[in-house]
């Protein structure tokens, strides 16, 4: 199964839908240029297509194995990871002062999407390391940064996050792992963590675990949690223990999963006296005591955005394969008699509808996901503090939408991909089924869609009475005005404008409904509507981006532009009307809550 990075569409988003001049004008970005970004993306595409794409099928059929020497990854992973290290991809979007390349998050987003499209199981390892790097930059001590970041920036050392326990899934107040203070200021950790992606593997020389645990005297609940850095091998001398001593942390077993087989998902045990340091895994406090959850949210938010890109990437891979298959497979006559029978199935209206829907969802999500990355870049470097705060609020509003929508969207796109293949899609040899199995977990880990939606509604809509949520409509209204101005000359823009305006109305009315329900103490009704509101928001943002695309394609002179216009029309006709259905669901929340049987 081949795959080519969608360079043309990525370039279109960069050039036409993202404000690159504003990015280039930020302090510290003086050396950035469109040519530089294109060169980086071209080199990333070359590496991904040559080194990572061939791993995808192996990752599915040859999962990692737990041996006496630890976890051995799928054949080919190590060579691809070594090439990844040598090219410096791990430090791509991190600060130069800590050893990174200092490129924008926007560039990291494009590379991350394509890595996941090539082989999501392989791409997950660097994703987790990125998240740990970001946490140490923001919350680590200078000593921790000096000791761990240089090797993590090169990918020589990897990282993980350890939250979940068998009794503590989304409710982290139930975490029981214990960290006991030692005389030298370090801690000894004991406990078991489950679902730890890349908890053990043979790609890196060391693995740095961020572990949520509580001290023996900590208060109950999430307020008693602290965050600890636990290296697989000691990175500095610890009393009589030398650098490189094996810590008391082991992979007890690997989970057997529905998909994403190439990613080792481990049960990790701390404090079984199985290392070289005695009983109890040696760990170091990150940040302040009992503030662990706030620091872990740095890791989780970074990972949530990255997992959204995994969903986007696998959607594009499913789309690519479905389009290739539909362009080759011949079945039946052409309804309009344009081609001799049997015709390529891409010419059948319903197959084309499915392909168009797959493409519309993927390209719309790509555009607003990249816009979110641009918001983060602006929040990090804008010279004015007030503007930095404004961009950060916008980014934080976008994150749960990007994560929730992208990871639900991929389930629909990959399922349509199987349908395009027909019976062959249900056969493992074609590979279409792998995308369904691999992507199904994306809407679960790093917080389920409901958790993203509850954050969006509870913290980012109701808390400020919808101010930030309604502010999203301002640039969309500007796009609507341009569409309406040009509708006389290009009637199709009038159709797009009408459907986009209906979606805006549904969005605004839903915000009003949620706030009213909350004020009337109908809390259950509010959260019956949280996922529908998240999905409505994603539909609207994708529609906005596709409408902007249509404005650029009215006089399309190239195949790419004609295809983009077709995709924008499809989004307006098949996707935007969903907004009104979601709004009706939100309005009916109180009735559903009233008749709930649970």
ABEGO torsion letter per residue (X at the ends): XBBBBBAAAAAAAAAAABBAAAAAABBGAAABBAAAAAAAAAAAAAAAAAAAAAAAAAAAABBBBBBAAEBBBBBGAAAAAAAAAAAGAAAAABBAAAGBAGBBAAAAAAAAAAAAAABAAAAAAAAAAAAAAAAAAAABBAAAAAAAAAAAAAGABBBBBBABBAABBABAAABABBBBBBAAGBBBBBEBBBGBBGABBAABABBBBBBBBBBAABBBEAAABBBBBBBABBABBBEABBBGBBBBBBBABBBBBABGAABBBBBBBBGAGABAAEBEBBBBBBEBBGAAAAAAAAAAAAAAAAAAAAAAAAAAAAAAAAAAAAAABBBEBBAAGABBOBBBAAABAAAAAAAAAAAAAAAAAAAAAAAAAAAAAAAAABABAAAAAAAAAAAAAAAAAAAAAAAAAAAAAAAAAAAAAEAAAABAAAGAAAAAAAAAAAAABGEBAAAAAAAAAAAAAAAAGGAAAAAAAAAAAAAAAAAAAAAAABAAAAAAAAAAAAAAAAAAAAAAAAAAAAAAGBAAAAAAAAAAAAAAAAAAAAAAAAAAAAAAAAABABAAAAAAAAAAAAAAAAAAAAAAAAAAAAAAAAAAAAABAX
